[in-house]
């Protein structure tokens, strides 16, 4: 390609354009001078028609410019509003789409972790009653309290870590049978009737806000523990500030336990805040719930989306895999649980 020829050609046309502009400017200048001389002559002769037409033409020209500018400005504003609206709608659609994608991923993750780790994830509450046929292998702690044998290794690890962190603990309650659970409901009902003057129905409803009816308590499955500091003698919400319970609230998930009834989930659990009630669900599920700020009810809502799972059909251990001796030692054919009674006695105490 001959760039010099192209450059000369551009210069040629630019010179022609410049000459044409100069010529046009001279003609316009000449026409304006001629018009001004004509305007002066007519004005001196007291003929003001040319002047009037000139003023009208000038004003009309100014008005046309203003009108044109207004129209352009209005069109520009409409375009900006339309663009902004479209952008906002697009942003909203993208945001909703991202939220939906995040939720779908959460559902997928929940189902995945449930399908591989649901051995102790049984949902027990007022809507999901523990089957009367439910059984588990009992392990008796030094204090005489009983737990499901399967939770013992992780319980030992958690309580050892709690001690290593400088905190002491007291296991207030573990397994309860249905008869004992009924006595608790009756006792709380009687207390509210006597102390607050409530009717039996009102007192019972208040009692059920913190104490489940028989068949609806996690303690009956041997998977729940009420734990507090030895210095404390009551179970109140103030335990969240106790060093022992504070440590358990923030670390129990590492060992498969969850704070079962959190403060911000009472509308889901139906139970008042209990910073002492810890429930075993397994390390994988406990970690998933802790990281996503979910309670067990919300977890089951996720895994029941697009096809549910049986709520109360799992968690029944195979009794042939675990053998508990009268002395309290544990042996296992499947090696799922293995410990010594002396180890349990030194670590798991009330």
C-alpha positions in Angstrom: 0.0 0.0 0.0 1.4 3.4 -1.1 1.0 5.5 2.1 2.6 8.6 0.5 0.0 8.6 -2.3 -2.8 8.3 0.3 -1.3 11.1 2.3 -1.1 13.4 -0.7 -4.6 12.6 -1.7 -5.9 13.5 1.8 -3.9 16.8 1.7 -5.5 17.6 -1.8 -9.0 17.1 -0.5 -8.3 19.1 2.7 -7.0 22.0 0.6 -10.1 21.9 -1.6 -12.4 21.8 1.4 -10.5 24.7 3.0 -10.8 26.8 -0.2 -14.5 26.0 -0.4 -15.0 27.1 3.2 -13.2 30.4 2.5 -15.3 31.0 -0.6 -18.5 30.3 1.2 -17.5 32.5 4.2 -16.7 35.4 1.8 -20.1 35.0 0.1 -21.9 35.0 3.5 -19.9 38.0 4.6 -20.8 39.9 1.5 -24.5 38.9 1.8 -24.6 40.1 5.4 -23.0 43.4 4.6 -25.4 43.9 1.7 -28.3 43.1 4.0 -27.1 45.5 6.7 -26.7 48.4 4.1 -30.3 47.7 2.9 -31.5 47.7 6.6 -29.8 51.0 7.2 -31.3 52.6 4.1 -34.8 51.5 4.9 -34.5 52.7 8.5 -33.3 56.1 7.5 -36.2 56.3 5.1 -38.5 55.5 8.1 -39.4 52.1 6.7 -39.1 49.8 9.6 -40.5 46.7 8.0 -37.1 45.1 7.2 -36.0 45.8 10.8 -39.2 44.2 12.2 -38.7 41.1 10.0 -35.1 40.8 11.1 -36.1 41.0 14.8 -38.9 38.4 14.3 -36.5 36.1 12.3 -33.9 36.4 15.0 -36.3 35.7 17.8 -37.8 32.8 15.9 -34.3 31.4 15.4 -33.5 31.6 19.1 -36.8 29.9 20.0 -36.2 27.1 17.5 -32.7 26.5 19.1 -34.3 26.5 22.6 -37.1 24.1 21.4 -34.6 21.8 19.8 -32.4 21.8 22.9 -35.4 21.0 25.1 -36.5 18.1 22.9 -32.9 16.7 22.8 -32.7 17.1 26.6 -36.0 15.3 27.1 -35.1 12.5 24.8 -31.8 12.1 26.5 -33.5 12.0 29.9 -36.0 9.4 28.7 -33.1 7.3 27.4 -31.3 7.6 30.7 -34.4 6.5 32.7 -35.1 3.6 30.4 -31.4 2.5 30.6 -31.5 2.8 34.4 -34.7 0.9 34.7 -33.4 -1.8 32.4 -30.2 -2.0 34.4 -32.1 -2.2 37.7 -34.3 -5.0 36.3 -31.3 -6.9 35.0 -29.5 -6.5 38.3 -32.6 -7.7 40.2 -32.9 -10.7 37.9 -29.2 -11.5 38.3 -29.5 -11.1 42.1 -32.5 -13.4 42.3 -30.8 -15.9 40.0 -27.7 -15.9 42.2 -29.8 -16.3 45.4 -31.7 -19.2 43.7 -28.4 -20.8 42.6 -27.0 -20.5 46.1 -30.1 -22.0 47.7 -30.1 -24.9 45.2 -26.4 -25.5 46.0 -27.2 -25.5 49.7 -30.0 -28.0 49.2 -27.6 -30.2 47.2 -24.9 -30.0 49.8 -27.4 -30.7 52.6 -28.7 -33.9 50.9 -25.1 -35.0 50.2 -24.0 -34.7 53.8 -27.2 -36.3 55.0 -27.0 -39.3 52.7 -23.5 -40.2 53.9 -23.8 -39.2 57.6 -27.4 -39.7 58.8 -26.7 -42.3 61.5 -27.5 -40.0 64.4 -29.4 -37.2 62.6 -32.9 -38.3 63.7 -35.2 -35.3 63.9 -37.2 -35.4 67.2 -39.7 -32.7 68.1 -43.4 -32.2 68.6 -44.2 -33.0 65.0 -41.8 -35.9 64.7 -42.3 -38.3 67.6 -39.7 -40.9 68.5 -41.1 -44.3 67.5 -41.9 -46.5 70.5 -39.9 -49.2 68.8 -36.8 -47.1 68.8 -33.9 -48.8 70.6 -30.2 -48.1 71.1 -27.2 -49.6 72.9 -26.9 -47.9 76.3 -23.6 -46.9 77.8 -23.6 -45.9 81.5 -21.3 -43.1 82.6 -19.5 -43.0 85.9 -22.3 -40.8 87.3 -24.9 -43.4 86.3 -26.3 -41.4 83.4 -26.8 -43.2 80.2 -26.0 -42.3 76.6 -26.2 -43.9 73.1 -22.9 -45.9 72.8 -22.2 -44.4 69.4 -21.7 -40.9 70.7 -19.1 -41.9 73.4 -15.9 -41.5 71.4 -16.8 -38.0 70.2 -18.1 -37.1 73.6 -14.9 -38.1 75.2 -12.9 -36.0 72.6 -15.1 -32.9 73.2 -14.9 -33.1 77.0 -11.2 -33.7 76.9 -10.7 -30.6 74.7 -13.0 -28.6 77.0 -10.7 -29.5 79.9 -7.6 -28.8 77.9 -9.0 -25.3 77.2 -9.2 -24.7 80.9 -12.9 -25.3 81.5 -14.8 -27.7 83.8 -18.2 -29.2 83.0 -21.1 -31.0 84.7 -23.4 -33.3 82.7 -26.7 -32.5 84.3 -28.9 -34.8 82.2 -28.6 -37.4 79.5 -30.9 -40.3 78.7 -34.5 -40.1 80.1 -37.2 -42.7 79.6 -40.8 -41.6 78.8 -42.1 -42.0 82.3 -39.4 -39.7 83.7 -40.1 -37.2 80.8 -43.7 -37.1 81.8 -42.8 -36.4 85.5 -40.8 -33.3 84.2 -43.7 -32.0 82.3 -46.1 -32.5 85.2 -43.6 -30.9 87.6 -43.2 -27.8 85.4 -46.9 -27.5 85.0 -47.5 -27.7 88.7 -44.8 -25.1 89.4 -46.3 -22.6 87.0 -49.8 -23.1 88.4 -48.5 -22.5 91.9 -46.0 -19.7 91.4 -47.8 -17.8 88.6 -51.4 -18.6 89.3 -51.9 -20.0 85.8 -54.6 -22.4 84.8 -53.6 -26.0 84.2 -53.9 -25.5 80.4 -51.9 -22.2 80.5 -49.3 -23.8 82.8 -48.9 -26.8 80.6 -48.5 -24.7 77.5 -45.8 -22.7 79.2 -44.1 -25.9 80.4 -44.0 -27.3 76.9 -42.1 -24.3 75.7 -39.0 -25.7 77.3 -39.9 -29.3 78.2 -41.1 -31.8 75.5 -43.9 -34.3 76.0 -42.9 -38.0 76.2 -41.9 -39.2 72.8 -40.8 -35.8 71.6 -37.7 -35.4 73.8 -34.2 -36.0 72.3 -33.1 -37.2 75.7 -35.1 -40.4 75.1 -32.8 -41.2 72.2 -29.7 -41.0 74.3 -28.3 -38.4 71.8 -28.8 -35.3 73.9 -26.9 -33.9 76.9 -27.6 -31.0 79.3 -24.1 -29.6 80.2 -23.2 -26.7 82.4 -20.3 -25.4 84.5 -19.9 -27.1 88.0 -20.2 -23.6 89.5 -23.7 -23.1 88.1 -26.7 -24.6 89.8 -29.5 -23.7 87.4 -30.3 -24.0 83.7 -31.0 -20.4 82.4 -30.2 -18.4 79.3 -27.4 -16.7 81.3 -25.3 -19.8 80.8 -24.4 -18.5 77.4 -22.0 -16.1 79.2 -20.5 -19.0 81.3 -17.0 -19.8 80.0 -17.7 -23.5 79.8 -21.0 -23.2 77.9 -19.6 -20.4 75.7 -16.7 -22.8 74.7 -19.2 -25.6 74.0 -21.5 -23.4 71.9 -18.6 -22.4 69.6 -16.6 -25.7 69.5 -19.0 -28.6 70.0 -19.7 -28.9 66.3 -16.1 -30.1 65.8 -17.0 -33.2 67.8 -20.5 -33.8 66.2 -22.6 -31.9 68.7 -24.9 -28.9 68.0 -26.5 -26.3 70.2 -29.9 -27.7 69.5 -32.1 -24.8 70.5 -30.4 -21.5 69.5 -31.6 -18.1 70.4 -32.4 -17.0 66.8 -34.2 -20.2 65.9 -37.0 -20.5 68.4 -39.6 -20.0 65.7 -38.3 -23.0 63.9 -37.5 -25.3 66.9 -40.6 -24.3 68.9 -38.4 -24.4 72.0 -37.0 -21.5 74.0 -33.3 -20.7 73.9 -31.3 -23.4 75.8 -27.5 -22.7 75.9 -27.0 -26.0 77.8 -28.7 -28.5 75.5 -26.3 -30.2 73.1 -27.4 -32.8 70.6 -25.2 -35.3 68.8 -25.7 -35.5 65.0 -22.3 -36.5 63.8 -19.3 -34.3 62.9 -20.1 -33.8 59.2 -23.7 -32.7 59.8 -22.8 -30.6 62.9 -20.2 -28.8 60.9 -22.6 -28.2 58.0 -25.2 -26.8 60.4 -22.7 -24.6 62.2 -21.1 -23.1 59.1 -24.5 -22.3 57.5 -26.3 -21.1 60.8 -29.0 -23.8 60.5 -31.0 -25.6 63.2 -31.9 -29.3 62.7 -35.5 -28.3 61.5 -34.1 -26.1 58.8 -31.7 -28.9 57.7 -34.6 -31.2 57.3 -36.5 -28.6 55.3 -33.5 -28.5 52.9 -33.2 -32.2 52.4 -37.0 -32.6 52.0 -37.1 -30.2 49.0 -37.9 -31.9 45.7 -38.5 -35.3 47.3 -38.4 -36.0 51.0 -36.5 -38.4 53.2 -38.0 -40.6 55.9 -37.7 -38.5 59.1 -38.0 -41.2 61.8 -36.8 -44.3 60.0 -33.1 -44.0 60.5 -30.7 -43.9 63.5 -31.7 -47.3 64.9 -28.3 -49.0 65.4 -27.6 -52.6 64.6 -27.4 -54.2 68.0 -25.4 -57.0 66.6 -22.5 -54.6 66.0 -22.2 -53.4 69.6 -21.9 -55.4 72.8 -22.0 -53.7 76.2 -20.8 -55.7 79.2 -22.0 -55.4 82.7 -18.7 -53.9 83.8 -19.2 -51.0 81.4 -16.4 -51.9 79.0 -17.3 -51.7 75.3 -16.2 -53.9 72.5 -17.3 -53.8 68.9 -17.3 -56.2 66.0 -17.3 -53.4 63.4 -14.7 -51.2 65.2 -17.1 -48.2 65.1 -16.7 -47.7 68.8 -13.7 -48.7 70.9 -12.8 -47.5 74.4 -11.8 -48.6 77.9 -14.0 -48.1 80.9 -11.1 -46.6 82.8 -10.7 -43.9 80.1 -14.4 -43.1 80.2 -14.3 -42.9 84.0 -11.4 -40.4 84.0 -12.9 -38.2 81.3 -16.7 -38.4 81.2 -17.8 -37.5 84.7 -20.5 -35.3 86.2 
